[in-house]
Amino acid sequence: MNPIINRKQDILYKDLAVDLTAHRVSRAGHELLLTPREFALLAVLVTHCDTALSRSQLLEAAWGYAFIGESRTVDVHIKRLREKIKDHTNWAITTVWGIGYKFEVKNQ
């Protein structure tokens, strides 16, 4: 399933809507309160749907090149993000062992 992307930069997966312009996320019509870093991670993951991204790729994309710290900080933020958006029967944030994470769209 490919996401629906409109001109306003909304990405829609069934009950999940990610507005890249307004930095808003909603699930089943309810707005979710994400930190800026959680939003940045989600935006990277959904715009690279079904692509495994390493922790270092996620750090570069969400934190920028100036970030100095442990790559395990990605794990902590992914955990919090998963708690907030929760998996769906059609999509999930999955762990790709030995690599990192991906936003996986499941077959319907």
Residue, then its C-alpha position, 0 to 999 in steps of 0.5 A: m500500500n502506497p501512502i497518499i501524499n497531497r500538496k499540503q504534504d500530508i501522509l495518510y496511512k489508514d488511521l494515521a495522518v502525518d502533516l509534514t508542513a504543520h508538524r501534526v500527527s493524528r491517529a483515528g482522528h485524534e491528534l497525538l502530542l509528539t516531541p519535535r524529535e519524535f515527529a522528526l523520526l516519524a517523518v523520516l520513517v514514513t517518507h522512507c516507507d518500507t526502507a530499513l534505516s540505520r540508527s546513524q541514518l536516523l540520527e543524521a536525519a532527525w538530529g542533524y550532523a552536529f549531534i554528539g551522543e549515543s546512537r542508542t538514543v534513537d532506540v529510546h525515542i523509537k520506544r516512546l514513538r511506538e507507545k504514542i502511535k501504536d501499531h495498526t493492522n496495516w502498518a507498524i514501526t518495526t525493528v530490523w535486527g542488525i540494521g535499525y528501524k523501518f515504517e512497514v506497511k503490511n499487506q491488507 
